[in-house]
């Protein structure tokens, strides 16, 4: 809990520092000019405090429990961002925050116990098994390609580029942090693990991975709002970490079917909450979604479709000589789009004539056409023209 509070707060402070660096030094995501900003350092200090608490949590609890609880950091970051970064949370954001809390509670209640480890060499033995070894090699290849080929071209366009690097590298760092944390814990218990070379290997891996994470996470924060970065980072990082943990320990250290299903449900509930938080960035109250659904609720029967299109055609003819824009131009554009899509008035009129030759819709056009100087001649349906030519 302390870790989530500190990390969630650090996201907001770091973002403020990056914004100030952009205003004062012209920082746009490249270079390290943000390191001149004291507010950025305050954010990093808060992040380090949170990671120390995280470090302790990984030493005493399984990664399958600690990592999903990072949703609380997303929640805290979203709430604080709405106050200090003027990022609107809205109804969807509040609902997503509540769902995140429910998912976190489910995970805590059904998390399996940590596997007992007596020496750091046991984790090294797990790490060199084919499954986790292949995963680590795949992460190295993926991160290298993304850093040198993809990120320079597309990093500023899509947040998943930078966050993909952070998440995959971070999943390996979590395993290294857990190993190093266990080594420290065993050392304090009287079983010195700093005599084992594997302790220093995990320490080096942890340092390198954290540096890579911090660099690309700062790049993501500098280019995109926190209410985009935090949810996406949580989902990608949690997914990658759970995969790494599963491969490292060959499972989740539980054989209880109820606990396993409850854990999966907890993950899905939490991911749903994070998705709603991410959705709220463009539509905080869901009004656009409701408007789209209301727009779909139009008449689908033949009569209402003909009436709608006749109205569009009539308004189009009335608006030809008028300079008034507004709704008339919108109706004309909509009519043109439907004509281009193959849903023209002519086809519907032909279908209507086949069903009922005495359709009440057609006389209105003939009356308009016989109106004096023939201004409405272009409204005459093609079907009437064909019928008259046939009579001749």
C-alpha positions in Angstrom: 0.0 0.0 0.0 2.8 2.4 0.9 4.6 1.5 -2.3 1.5 2.2 -4.4 0.9 5.6 -2.7 4.5 6.7 -3.2 4.7 5.5 -6.9 1.3 6.9 -7.8 2.3 10.3 -6.3 5.7 10.1 -8.0 4.0 9.9 -11.5 2.3 13.2 -10.9 5.4 15.0 -9.5 7.6 13.6 -12.3 5.1 14.8 -14.9 5.0 18.2 -13.4 8.8 18.3 -13.5 8.9 17.2 -17.1 6.4 19.9 -18.0 8.5 22.5 -16.4 11.6 21.2 -18.2 9.7 21.6 -21.5 8.7 25.1 -20.7 12.1 26.3 -19.4 14.6 24.2 -21.4 12.6 23.1 -24.5 12.6 19.4 -23.6 10.6 17.4 -26.1 11.5 13.8 -25.1 15.1 13.5 -26.3 18.1 14.0 -24.1 18.4 14.4 -20.4 17.8 18.1 -19.9 14.9 17.3 -17.5 17.6 16.3 -14.9 18.2 20.1 -14.3 14.7 20.4 -12.9 14.5 20.0 -9.0 10.8 19.0 -9.2 11.7 16.1 -11.4 14.3 15.0 -8.8 11.6 15.2 -6.1 9.4 12.9 -8.2 12.3 10.4 -8.7 13.0 10.5 -4.9 9.4 9.6 -4.3 9.6 6.9 -6.8 12.8 5.5 -5.2 10.9 5.4 -1.8 8.1 3.5 -3.4 10.4 1.1 -5.1 12.2 0.4 -1.8 8.9 -0.6 -0.3 8.2 -2.6 -3.4 11.6 -4.3 -2.9 10.6 -5.3 0.6 7.3 -6.6 -0.6 8.9 -8.8 -3.3 11.2 -10.3 -0.6 8.3 -11.4 1.6 5.4 -12.0 -0.9 5.0 -13.6 -4.3 5.2 -11.5 -7.4 1.7 -12.7 -8.4 0.4 -10.7 -5.4 2.6 -7.7 -5.4 2.5 -6.7 -9.1 -1.3 -6.6 -9.6 -1.6 -4.4 -6.6 0.2 -1.8 -8.6 -3.3 -0.9 -9.9 -3.6 1.2 -6.7 -0.7 3.3 -8.0 -2.7 3.9 -11.2 -5.7 4.9 -9.2 -3.8 7.3 -7.0 -2.0 8.8 -10.1 -5.4 9.3 -11.8 -7.0 11.0 -8.8 -4.0 13.3 -8.1 -3.6 14.0 -11.8 -7.2 15.3 -11.9 -6.3 17.9 -9.2 -2.7 18.9 -10.0 -2.4 18.3 -13.8 -5.9 19.4 -14.8 -6.7 16.0 -16.2 -10.4 15.3 -16.0 -11.3 12.1 -14.2 -15.1 12.0 -15.0 -17.7 9.4 -14.3 -15.9 6.6 -16.2 -12.6 7.4 -14.3 -14.3 7.2 -10.9 -16.0 3.9 -11.9 -12.7 2.5 -13.1 -11.1 3.5 -9.8 -13.7 1.7 -7.8 -13.4 -1.4 -10.0 -9.6 -1.4 -9.6 -10.1 -1.4 -5.8 -12.5 -4.4 -6.0 -10.1 -6.4 -8.2 -7.2 -5.6 -5.8 -9.2 -6.9 -2.8 -10.0 -10.1 -4.7 -6.4 -10.7 -5.6 -5.3 -10.1 -2.0 -7.8 -12.5 -0.6 -6.9 -15.4 -2.9 -3.1 -14.9 -3.5 -1.0 -18.0 -3.0 1.8 -18.2 -0.4 5.3 -17.5 -1.5 7.6 -20.5 -2.2 10.1 -21.0 0.5 13.7 -20.4 -0.7 16.7 -21.2 1.5 19.5 -19.9 -0.8 20.0 -17.5 -3.6 21.5 -20.3 -5.8 18.0 -21.9 -5.9 16.6 -18.9 -7.8 19.6 -19.0 -10.1 18.8 -22.6 -10.8 15.2 -21.6 -11.7 16.5 -18.7 -13.9 18.7 -20.9 -16.1 15.9 -23.3 -16.9 15.0 -23.4 -20.6 11.6 -21.6 -20.2 12.8 -18.5 -18.4 16.1 -18.5 -20.2 14.3 -18.3 -23.6 12.0 -15.6 -22.2 15.0 -13.5 -21.1 16.7 -13.9 -24.5 13.4 -12.9 -26.3 13.2 -9.8 -24.0 16.8 -8.8 -24.9 16.1 -9.1 -28.6 12.8 -7.3 -28.4 14.2 -4.4 -26.3 17.2 -4.0 -28.6 15.1 -3.8 -31.8 12.6 -1.4 -30.2 15.3 0.9 -28.8 17.4 1.2 -31.9 14.9 0.6 -34.8 11.3 1.4 -33.7 11.5 4.0 -30.9 13.4 6.7 -32.9 10.7 6.6 -35.6 7.5 5.9 -33.8 8.1 6.5 -30.1 6.5 10.0 -30.1 3.4 8.7 -31.9 2.4 5.7 -29.9 2.9 5.3 -26.1 3.1 1.5 -26.4 6.5 1.8 -28.0 8.2 3.2 -24.9 6.0 1.3 -22.5 6.6 -2.0 -24.3 10.3 -1.5 -23.6 9.6 -0.6 -19.9 7.3 -3.5 -19.4 9.3 -6.3 -20.9 12.6 -5.2 -19.3 10.8 -4.5 -16.1 9.4 -8.1 -15.9 13.0 -9.3 -15.9 14.0 -6.7 -13.3 11.1 -7.8 -11.0 12.6 -11.3 -11.0 16.0 -10.0 -10.3 14.7 -7.7 -7.6 12.9 -10.6 -5.9 16.1 -12.7 -6.0 18.2 -9.8 -4.6 15.6 -9.1 -2.0 15.5 -12.7 -0.8 19.3 -12.6 -0.6 19.1 -9.5 1.7 16.4 -11.1 3.8 18.3 -14.4 4.2 21.5 -12.4 5.1 19.6 -10.5 7.9 18.4 -13.9 9.2 22.0 -15.0 9.6 22.5 -16.9 6.3 25.0 -14.6 4.5 24.2 -14.7 0.8 26.8 -12.1 -0.3 29.4 -14.9 -0.4 27.5 -16.2 -3.5 28.4 -14.8 -6.9 24.8 -15.1 -8.0 23.8 -12.3 -5.5 26.0 -9.9 -7.4 24.7 -11.1 -10.8 21.1 -10.3 -9.7 22.2 -7.0 -8.3 23.8 -6.0 -11.7 20.8 -7.1 -13.6 18.5 -5.1 -11.3 20.5 -1.9 -11.8 20.7 -2.1 -15.6 17.0 -3.0 -16.0 15.9 -0.1 -13.6 18.0 2.4 -15.5 16.5 1.3 -18.8 13.0 1.5 -17.3 13.4 4.9 -15.9 14.8 6.3 -19.1 11.9 5.1 -21.3 9.3 5.7 -18.8 10.4 9.4 -18.6 10.2 9.5 -22.4 6.6 8.2 -22.3 5.6 10.7 -19.6 7.1 13.6 -21.5 5.1 12.8 -24.7 1.8 11.6 -23.3 -0.6 12.4 -20.4 -0.3 10.4 -17.2 -3.9 9.2 -17.6 -2.7 7.4 -20.8 0.7 6.3 -19.6 -0.2 4.9 -16.2 -3.1 2.5 -17.2 -1.2 1.2 -20.3 2.0 0.7 -18.3 0.1 -1.1 -15.6 -1.5 -3.6 -18.0 1.6 -4.3 -20.0 3.9 -4.4 -17.0 1.6 -6.7 -15.0 1.0 -9.0 -17.9 4.7 -9.3 -18.7 5.6 -9.8 -15.0 3.0 -12.5 -14.5 4.3 -14.4 -17.5 7.9 -14.1 -16.2 6.9 -15.3 -12.7 5.0 -18.2 -14.2 8.0 -19.3 -16.2 10.5 -18.7 -13.4 8.7 -20.7 -10.8 6.9 -23.1 -13.2 3.5 -22.0 -12.0 1.8 -19.9 -9.4 2.5 -22.1 -6.4 -1.1 -23.1 -5.9 -3.1 -26.2 -6.7 -6.4 -24.9 -5.4 -8.8 -24.5 -8.4 -11.0 -22.0 -6.5 -8.0 -19.8 -5.7 -6.7 -20.0 -9.2 -10.0 -19.0 -10.8 -10.5 -16.2 -8.2 -7.0 -14.9 -9.1 -7.9 -14.9 -12.8 -11.2 -13.1 -12.0 -9.3 -10.6 -9.9 -6.9 -9.8 -12.7 -9.7 -9.4 -15.2 -11.7 -7.1 -12.9 -8.6 -5.0 -12.3 -7.8 -4.8 -16.0 -11.4 -3.7 -16.6 -11.0 -0.9 -14.1 -7.7 0.2 -15.7 -9.4 0.1 -19.2 -12.1 2.4 -18.0 -9.5 4.7 -16.6 -7.8 4.7 -19.9 -11.2 5.2 -21.7 -12.0 8.2 -19.6 -9.1 10.3 -21.0 -11.1 11.2 -24.2 -14.6 10.7 -22.9 -14.6 11.3 -19.1 -18.4 10.9 -18.7 -19.2 8.6 -21.5 -21.3 11.2 -23.4 -19.7 10.5 -26.8 -20.4 6.8 -26.4 -24.1 7.4 -25.6 -24.4 9.9 -28.4 -23.1 7.3 -30.9 -25.6 4.7 -29.6 -28.5 7.2 -29.8 -27.5 8.1 -33.4 -27.8 4.4 -34.3 -31.4 4.3 -33.2 -32.9 5.4 -36.5 -35.9 4.0 -38.4 -35.2 0.9 -40.4 -38.5 0.2 -42.1 -39.1 1.1 -45.8 -41.5 4.0 -45.2 -39.3 5.8 -42.7 -36.2 5.3 -44.8 -38.0 6.8 -47.9 -39.3 9.7 -45.9 -35.9 10.5 -44.5 -34.2 10.4 -47.9 -37.0 12.4 -49.5 -36.6 15.0 -46.8 -32.8 15.1 -47.5 -33.4 15.5 -51.2 -35.9 18.3 -50.7 -33.7 20.2 -48.4 -30.8 19.8 -50.7 -32.8 21.4 -53.6 -34.0 24.2 -51.3 -30.5 25.0 -50.2 -28.9 25.2 -53.6 -29.6 28.9 -53.9 -29.2 29.7 -50.3 -26.1 30.8 -48.4 -27.3 29.5 -45.1 -24.9 26.7 -43.8 -25.6 24.9 -40.6 -27.9 21.9 -40.5 -28.8 22.1 -44.2 -25.2 21.5 -45.3 -24.9 18.7 -42.8 -28.0 17.0 -44.3 -26.7 17.5 -47.8 -23.3 15.9 -46.9 -25.1 13.0 -45.2 -27.3 12.5 -48.2 -24.3 12.5 -50.6 -22.5 10.0 -48.4 -25.5 7.6 -48.5 -25.7 8.1 -52.3 -22.0 7.2 -52.6 -22.6 4.1 -50.5 -25.3 2.8 -52.7 -28.3 3.8 -50.6 -29.8 6.4 -53.0 -33.3 7.7 -53.2 -33.8 6.3 -56.7 -33.3 2.7 -55.6 -35.7 3.0 -52.7 -38.3 4.7 -54.9 -38.1 1.9 -57.4 -38.6 -0.7 -54.6 -41.6 1.2 -53.3 -43.2 1.4 -56.8 -42.8 -2.4 -57.2 -44.7 -2.9 -53.9 -47.4 -0.3 -54.4 -47.7 1.7 -57.6 -50.0 4.2 -55.9 -47.5 5.1 -53.2 -48.5 8.4 -51.5 -45.0 9.6 -51.6 -44.8 10.1 -55.4 -47.6 12.7 -55.9 -45.9 15.2 -53.7 -43.1 15.3 -56.3 -45.3 15.6 -59.3 -47.1 18.5 -57.5 -43.8 20.2 -56.9 -42.8 19.7 -60.5 -45.9 21.4 -61.8 -45.3 24.4 -59.7 -45.1 27.3 -62.3 -41.7 27.9 -63.7 -40.4 24.3 -63.2 -37.9 25.1 -60.5 -38.5 21.7 -59.0 -37.9 19.7 -62.2 -34.7 18.2 -60.9 -36.6 16.6 -58.0 -38.5 14.3 -60.3 -37.6 10.6 -59.6 -36.0 8.7 -62.4 -38.7 6.1 -62.2 -41.4 8.6 -63.3 -39.2 9.6 -66.2 -38.8 6.0 -67.3 -42.5 5.4 -67.0 -43.4 8.4 -69.2 -40.9 7.5 -71.9 -42.4 4.0 -71.9 -45.9 5.3 -72.4 -44.7 7.2 -75.4 
